Amino acid sequence: MRTQRHPVDSADLRRFRVLVAGNATSSFGSFLNMVALHLFVYQATGSAFATGVFLVVRMACGFVAGVFGGVVAARLPRKAVMVTCDLVQALVLVVFAVLPSDARVHMLPVVAVSIGLLTTTSGVVLRSSVPDLVGPENRLHANGLLVTGRAISMAVGFACGALLVSAVGYPVAFLIDAATFVVSAVVLLSTPLRFPGRSEAPAAKGGLPGRAAVVALAAAPAVLAIVLIRLVDAFGSASHQVGVPVHATQVHPGDPAVFVGGFWAAWAVGLFLAHRVANRVYRGDLRRGAWGFVVGTAVMSLAFIGAFTDAAYPLVLLLLVVAGLADGFTEISYTTRVQAEPEPARGQYFGLVAMAENAGFGIGVLVAGGLLDAWRPLTVVGLMHGVVVVVALTYLATTLLRRRTTREVPTASPRS
């Protein structure tokens, strides 16, 4: 077994920045295909239900990838896995692009499955590898770079998606999407970063691949809390994802696309700023990470609730900047905390987080879609994000009370 710890120098950090650029390129492709594929599904089928089914299949496959993600990260060469994920997605999109329009409809399940499985698997492998690529002491900075790259990719991908489809058509848009994954694969192959080797720890006997992760999770209550809060967070986030088009149509009926564009643009600005804020908050003291994650989750949900009120548009945009900032801050916080765990548990934990996020979002989409038929978007968002706030603050209050009780016990029993 190759050692998983190695000296990290400034050259490793420079190489990691190159990897971040490649990852941001494929992320741009992912956000581009979110727009282009959803538009294609809706236009080809004429059914909002079919579009929802496509999204649910993607999320379900992401959940399955989370089940196996820890095993893949521990047992297979990580760089090869990430390169394979990129190239297979590129191949699927190329085939999808060159098919006649009618045949593309029949290939949609393959596209949904491949995107759900491969994107999640690649994400689990990359996140669990960060401490070995840049050193444990640099993981906060590295996670901030990844979040910043994702913010740029999301802003550009969402902005370009509809424009590309209208300007060059679906086939060319899908080919551009495929090219982004090829670029990411080339960057991975050409960047001499030292990914951790395969684990030789004995595999868990019996049961499903997720069993070992669940057993490990039971021994790590702090990580268990992160997994549960991420599940609830994803459930709440589904409400604003589904509710934005409905809310935009109500508050800006003349041109709802302007509202939706501003909504996500402001959110992306906040996400872009998250790295700077995380550096200032932690100032090298990563012990604050658990607190920052919980508080950031509550702030994000409160900001999204405020954005669906009848407030003036500039205030709504400001609230969305706060929501994006808190979203990025929580991602940096929990990712950095989970990366403090040793291998192979680290990969298993990230797989469980992916499972929780996909499950929570998938359930949330179904719930929000049903509630929006009867209630206003503000009511739905307030209810679902309100659950997130309650869970986060309850966990925070319980943790504070437990710590206070623990400190008082020695005082009450000096001889113990």
C-alpha positions as CSV (number, residue, x, y, z in Angstrom):
1,M,0.0,0.0,0.0
2,R,1.3,3.4,-0.9
3,T,1.5,5.9,1.9
4,Q,-1.4,8.3,1.9
5,R,0.5,11.1,3.6
6,H,3.2,13.0,1.8
7,P,5.0,16.3,2.1
8,V,3.0,19.1,0.3
9,D,4.7,22.1,-1.1
10,S,3.6,25.2,-3.0
11,A,4.0,23.2,-6.3
12,D,1.2,20.9,-5.1
13,L,-1.1,23.8,-4.4
14,R,-0.4,25.3,-7.9
15,R,-1.2,21.9,-9.5
16,F,-4.4,21.7,-7.4
17,R,-5.4,25.1,-8.8
18,V,-5.0,23.6,-12.3
19,L,-7.2,20.7,-11.2
20,V,-9.8,23.2,-9.9
21,A,-9.9,24.9,-13.3
22,G,-10.5,21.5,-15.0
23,N,-13.1,20.6,-12.4
24,A,-14.8,24.0,-12.9
25,T,-14.9,23.4,-16.7
26,S,-16.8,20.1,-16.2
27,S,-19.0,21.8,-13.6
28,F,-19.9,24.3,-16.3
29,G,-20.8,21.4,-18.5
30,S,-23.0,20.0,-15.7
31,F,-24.9,23.2,-15.2
32,L,-25.2,23.7,-19.0
33,N,-26.7,20.3,-19.4
34,M,-29.1,21.0,-16.5
35,V,-30.5,23.8,-18.6
36,A,-30.3,22.3,-22.0
37,L,-31.5,18.8,-21.0
38,H,-34.4,20.0,-19.0
39,L,-35.5,22.3,-21.9
40,F,-35.1,19.4,-24.3
41,V,-37.1,17.0,-22.1
42,Y,-39.9,19.5,-21.7
43,Q,-40.0,20.5,-25.4
44,A,-39.7,16.9,-26.7
45,T,-42.4,15.4,-24.4
46,G,-44.5,18.5,-23.7
47,S,-44.9,17.2,-20.1
48,A,-43.8,18.8,-16.9
49,F,-44.2,15.4,-15.3
50,A,-41.7,13.8,-17.6
51,T,-39.2,16.6,-16.8
52,G,-39.7,15.9,-13.1
53,V,-39.2,12.1,-13.7
54,F,-36.0,12.9,-15.5
55,L,-34.8,14.9,-12.5
56,V,-35.9,12.3,-10.0
57,V,-34.0,9.5,-11.9
58,R,-30.8,11.6,-11.8
59,M,-31.2,12.1,-8.1
60,A,-31.9,8.4,-7.5
61,C,-28.8,7.4,-9.4
62,G,-26.8,10.0,-7.4
63,F,-28.2,8.2,-4.3
64,V,-27.0,4.9,-5.6
65,A,-23.6,6.3,-6.4
66,G,-23.4,7.5,-2.8
67,V,-23.9,3.9,-1.6
68,F,-20.9,2.7,-3.6
69,G,-18.8,5.9,-3.5
70,G,-16.8,5.0,-0.4
71,V,-16.0,1.6,-1.8
72,V,-14.9,3.1,-5.1
73,A,-12.7,5.7,-3.4
74,A,-11.1,3.1,-1.2
75,R,-10.7,0.2,-3.7
76,L,-10.0,1.8,-7.1
77,P,-7.3,4.2,-8.4
78,R,-8.9,7.6,-7.9
79,K,-7.5,9.5,-10.8
80,A,-8.5,6.7,-13.2
81,V,-12.0,6.7,-11.7
82,M,-12.4,10.5,-12.2
83,V,-11.0,10.4,-15.7
84,T,-13.4,7.5,-16.6
85,C,-16.3,9.4,-15.2
86,D,-15.5,12.4,-17.4
87,L,-14.9,10.4,-20.6
88,V,-18.0,8.3,-20.2
89,Q,-20.2,11.4,-19.7
90,A,-18.6,12.9,-22.8
91,L,-19.2,9.8,-24.8
92,V,-22.9,9.6,-23.8
93,L,-23.4,13.2,-24.6
94,V,-21.7,12.9,-28.1
95,V,-23.9,9.9,-28.9
96,F,-27.0,11.8,-27.6
97,A,-26.1,14.8,-29.7
98,V,-25.7,13.0,-33.1
99,L,-28.9,11.0,-32.8
100,P,-32.1,12.1,-34.5
101,S,-34.4,14.0,-32.3
102,D,-36.9,11.2,-31.9
103,A,-34.2,8.7,-31.0
104,R,-32.8,11.2,-28.3
105,V,-36.1,10.8,-26.4
106,H,-35.5,7.1,-26.0
107,M,-32.0,7.7,-24.8
108,L,-33.0,10.1,-22.0
109,P,-33.0,7.3,-19.3
110,V,-29.4,6.5,-20.2
111,V,-28.4,10.1,-20.0
112,A,-30.1,10.6,-16.6
113,V,-28.5,7.5,-15.2
114,S,-25.0,8.3,-16.4
115,I,-25.1,11.8,-15.2
116,G,-26.5,10.8,-11.8
117,L,-24.0,8.0,-11.2
118,L,-20.8,9.5,-12.6
119,T,-21.1,13.1,-11.4
120,T,-21.7,11.9,-7.8
121,T,-19.0,9.3,-7.9
122,S,-16.4,11.8,-9.2
123,G,-17.4,14.3,-6.5
124,V,-17.0,11.8,-3.7
125,V,-13.6,10.7,-5.0
126,L,-12.4,14.3,-5.3
127,R,-13.6,15.5,-1.9
128,S,-12.2,12.6,-0.1
129,S,-8.8,13.0,-1.8
130,V,-8.3,16.7,-1.0
131,P,-6.2,16.3,2.3
132,D,-3.8,14.0,0.4
133,L,-3.5,16.3,-2.6
134,V,-2.8,19.6,-0.7
135,G,-2.1,18.5,2.9
136,P,-4.5,18.5,5.8
137,E,-3.5,22.0,6.8
138,N,-4.5,23.4,3.4
139,R,-7.9,21.7,3.0
140,L,-9.9,24.8,4.0
141,H,-8.2,26.8,1.3
142,A,-8.6,24.0,-1.2
143,N,-12.3,23.5,-0.5
144,G,-12.8,27.3,-0.9
145,L,-11.2,27.1,-4.3
146,L,-13.5,24.3,-5.3
147,V,-16.6,26.2,-4.2
148,T,-15.4,29.4,-6.0
149,G,-14.9,27.4,-9.2
150,R,-18.3,26.0,-8.8
151,A,-19.8,29.4,-8.3
152,I,-18.3,30.7,-11.6
153,S,-19.3,27.6,-13.4
154,M,-22.9,27.8,-12.2
155,A,-23.2,31.5,-13.1
156,V,-21.8,31.0,-16.6
157,G,-23.5,27.7,-17.2
158,F,-27.0,28.9,-16.2
159,A,-26.5,32.1,-18.2
160,C,-25.2,30.4,-21.3
161,G,-27.6,27.4,-21.3
162,A,-30.7,28.9,-22.8
163,L,-28.7,31.2,-25.0
164,L,-26.6,28.4,-26.5
165,V,-29.7,26.3,-27.2
166,S,-31.5,29.2,-29.0
167,A,-28.3,30.3,-30.9
168,V,-26.9,26.9,-32.1
169,G,-29.5,24.3,-31.3
170,Y,-29.5,21.3,-29.0
171,P,-27.0,19.1,-30.9
172,V,-24.2,21.7,-30.8
173,A,-25.0,22.6,-27.2
174,F,-24.7,18.9,-26.2
175,L,-21.4,18.7,-28.1
176,I,-20.0,21.7,-26.2
177,D,-21.2,20.1,-23.0
178,A,-19.3,16.9,-24.0
179,A,-16.2,18.9,-24.7
180,T,-16.1,20.3,-21.2
181,F,-15.8,16.8,-19.8
182,V,-13.0,16.0,-22.2
183,V,-11.1,19.1,-21.0
184,S,-11.5,18.0,-17.4
185,A,-10.2,14.5,-18.2
186,V,-7.2,15.9,-20.1
187,V,-6.4,18.2,-17.1
188,L,-6.6,15.3,-14.7
189,L,-4.3,13.2,-16.9
190,S,-1.7,15.9,-17.4
191,T,-1.6,17.3,-13.9
192,P,0.9,15.3,-11.7
193,L,-1.0,15.4,-8.5
194,R,-0.5,12.5,-6.2
195,F,-3.8,10.9,-5.4
196,P,-4.0,8.5,-2.4
197,G,-3.4,4.9,-3.2
198,R,-6.0,2.1,-2.9
199,S,-6.8,1.0,0.7
200,E,-5.7,-2.5,1.8
201,A,-7.9,-2.4,4.9
202,P,-10.0,-5.5,5.2
203,A,-13.4,-5.1,3.6
204,A,-16.5,-5.4,5.7
205,K,-18.0,-8.9,5.5
206,G,-21.6,-9.3,4.6
207,G,-24.3,-6.8,3.8
208,L,-24.4,-4.0,1.3
209,P,-21.5,-1.6,0.5
210,G,-23.1,1.0,2.7
211,R,-23.1,-1.2,5.8
212,A,-19.5,-0.4,6.6
213,A,-20.1,3.3,6.2
214,V,-23.1,3.1,8.6
215,V,-21.1,1.2,11.1
216,A,-18.3,3.8,10.9
217,L,-20.8,6.6,11.1
218,A,-22.2,5.3,14.4
219,A,-18.8,5.9,15.9
220,A,-18.6,9.5,14.6
221,P,-21.6,11.4,16.0
222,A,-20.3,14.8,14.6
223,V,-20.2,13.4,11.1
224,L,-23.6,11.7,11.7
225,A,-25.0,15.2,12.5
226,I,-23.6,16.6,9.3
227,V,-25.2,13.8,7.2
228,L,-28.6,14.3,8.9
229,I,-28.5,18.1,8.6
230,R,-27.4,17.9,4.9
231,L,-30.4,15.6,4.3
232,V,-32.8,18.1,5.8
233,D,-31.0,21.0,4.1
234,A,-31.4,19.3,0.7
235,F,-35.1,18.7,1.4
236,G,-35.6,22.4,2.2
237,S,-33.6,23.5,-0.8
238,A,-35.9,21.6,-3.1
239,S,-38.7,24.1,-2.2
240,H,-36.9,27.1,-3.7
241,Q,-35.6,25.2,-6.7
242,V,-39.2,24.2,-7.6
243,G,-40.8,27.4,-6.3
244,V,-38.6,30.0,-8.2
245,P,-40.4,29.7,-11.6
246,V,-43.8,29.8,-9.9
247,H,-42.9,32.8,-7.7
248,A,-41.3,34.6,-10.7
249,T,-44.5,34.2,-12.7
250,Q,-46.5,35.7,-9.9
251,V,-44.3,38.7,-9.0
252,H,-42.9,39.4,-12.5
253,P,-45.6,38.2,-14.9
254,G,-44.3,40.4,-17.8
255,D,-40.9,38.7,-17.9
256,P,-40.4,36.0,-15.3
257,A,-37.1,35.0,-16.8
258,V,-35.6,38.3,-15.7
259,F,-36.5,37.5,-12.1
260,V,-35.2,33.9,-12.3
261,G,-31.9,35.1,-13.9
262,G,-31.4,37.7,-11.2
263,F,-32.3,35.2,-8.5
264,W,-29.6,32.8,-9.5
265,A,-27.0,35.4,-10.4
266,A,-27.3,37.0,-7.0
267,W,-27.0,33.6,-5.3
268,A,-23.9,32.8,-7.4
269,V,-22.3,36.1,-6.3
270,G,-22.7,35.1,-2.7
271,L,-21.3,31.6,-3.4
272,F,-18.3,33.3,-5.0
273,L,-17.7,35.3,-1.8
274,A,-17.9,32.3,0.5
275,H,-14.2,31.4,0.3
276,R,-13.1,34.8,1.6
277,V,-15.6,34.8,4.4
278,A,-14.6,31.2,5.5
279,N,-11.0,32.3,5.7
280,R,-11.8,35.3,7.9
281,V,-14.1,33.3,10.2
282,Y,-11.9,30.4,10.8
283,R,-8.5,32.2,10.7
284,G,-6.7,28.8,10.8
285,D,-8.8,27.5,13.7
286,L,-10.8,24.7,12.1
287,R,-12.4,23.7,15.4
288,R,-15.1,26.2,14.7
289,G,-16.1,24.3,11.6
290,A,-19.0,22.3,13.1
291,W,-20.6,25.5,14.6
292,G,-20.1,27.4,11.4
293,F,-21.7,24.7,9.4
294,V,-24.9,24.6,11.6
295,V,-25.2,28.4,11.8
296,G,-24.6,28.9,8.1
297,T,-27.3,26.3,7.3
298,A,-29.8,28.2,9.4
299,V,-28.8,31.6,7.9
300,M,-29.1,30.2,4.4
301,S,-32.6,28.9,5.0
302,L,-33.8,32.2,6.6
303,A,-32.4,34.2,3.7
304,F,-34.2,32.0,1.1
305,I,-37.5,32.4,3.1
306,G,-37.0,36.2,3.0
307,A,-36.3,36.1,-0.7
308,F,-39.8,34.8,-1.4
309,T,-41.6,37.6,0.5
310,D,-43.0,40.6,-1.2
311,A,-39.9,42.7,-0.4
312,A,-38.5,45.2,-2.9
313,Y,-36.4,43.5,-5.6
314,P,-33.1,45.0,-4.5
315,L,-33.7,43.6,-1.0
316,V,-34.5,40.2,-2.5
317,L,-31.2,40.3,-4.4
318,L,-29.3,41.2,-1.2
319,L,-31.0,38.3,0.6
320,L,-30.0,35.9,-2.2
321,V,-26.4,37.1,-2.0
322,V,-26.5,36.2,1.7
323,A,-28.1,32.8,0.9
324,G,-25.4,32.0,-1.6
325,L,-22.7,33.1,0.8
326,A,-24.1,31.0,3.6
327,D,-24.5,28.0,1.2
328,G,-20.9,28.1,0.1
329,F,-19.7,28.7,3.7
330,T,-21.6,25.6,4.9
331,E,-20.2,23.5,2.1
332,I,-16.6,24.6,2.9
333,S,-17.3,24.0,6.6
334,Y,-18.7,20.5,6.5
335,T,-16.4,19.3,3.7
336,T,-13.4,20.5,5.7
337,R,-14.7,18.8,8.8
338,V,-15.3,15.4,7.1
339,Q,-11.9,15.5,5.5
340,A,-10.4,15.4,9.0
341,E,-11.5,11.8,9.3
342,P,-9.0,9.1,8.4
343,E,-9.2,6.8,5.3
344,P,-11.1,4.7,4.3
345,A,-13.9,6.1,6.5
346,R,-13.5,9.5,4.9
347,G,-14.6,8.2,1.5
348,Q,-17.5,6.3,3.1
349,Y,-18.7,9.5,4.9
350,F,-18.7,11.5,1.7
351,G,-20.7,8.8,0.0
352,L,-23.2,9.0,2.8
353,V,-23.4,12.8,2.5
354,A,-24.1,12.3,-1.2
355,M,-26.8,9.8,-0.4
356,A,-28.4,12.2,2.1
357,E,-28.3,15.1,-0.3
358,N,-29.8,13.2,-3.2
359,A,-32.5,11.6,-1.1
360,G,-33.4,14.8,0.7
361,F,-33.6,16.7,-2.6
362,G,-35.6,14.0,-4.4
363,I,-38.2,13.8,-1.6
364,G,-38.3,17.6,-1.4
365,V,-39.0,18.0,-5.1
366,L,-42.0,15.6,-4.8
367,V,-43.3,17.4,-1.7
368,A,-42.8,20.9,-3.0
369,G,-44.4,20.0,-6.3
370,G,-47.5,18.8,-4.6
371,L,-47.7,21.7,-2.1
372,L,-47.3,24.3,-4.8
373,D,-50.5,23.2,-6.4
374,A,-52.4,24.4,-3.3
375,W,-50.2,26.9,-1.5
376,R,-48.3,30.1,-2.4
377,P,-44.5,29.7,-3.0
378,L,-43.8,31.7,0.2
379,T,-45.8,29.3,2.3
380,V,-44.1,26.2,0.8
381,V,-40.6,27.7,1.1
382,G,-41.3,29.0,4.6
383,L,-42.5,25.6,5.7
384,M,-39.7,23.5,4.2
385,H,-36.9,25.8,4.9
386,G,-38.4,26.4,8.4
387,V,-37.9,22.7,9.1
388,V,-34.2,23.2,8.2
389,V,-33.9,26.2,10.6
390,V,-35.6,24.3,13.5
391,V,-33.4,21.2,13.0
392,A,-30.2,23.3,12.8
393,L,-30.9,25.5,15.8
394,T,-32.1,22.5,17.9
395,Y,-28.9,20.7,17.2
396,L,-26.9,23.8,18.1
397,A,-28.8,24.3,21.3
398,T,-28.5,20.7,22.3
399,T,-24.7,20.8,21.6
400,L,-24.3,23.9,23.7
401,L,-26.3,22.4,26.6
402,R,-24.3,19.2,26.5
403,R,-21.0,21.0,26.6
404,R,-22.1,23.2,29.5
405,T,-23.3,20.2,31.4
406,T,-20.0,18.4,30.7
407,R,-18.0,21.3,32.1
408,E,-20.1,21.5,35.2
409,V,-19.8,17.9,36.2
410,P,-16.2,18.0,37.5
411,T,-17.1,21.1,39.6
412,A,-19.9,19.2,41.3
413,S,-17.8,16.1,42.0
414,P,-14.2,17.2,42.9
415,R,-13.0,13.7,43.8
416,S,-14.2,12.1,40.6
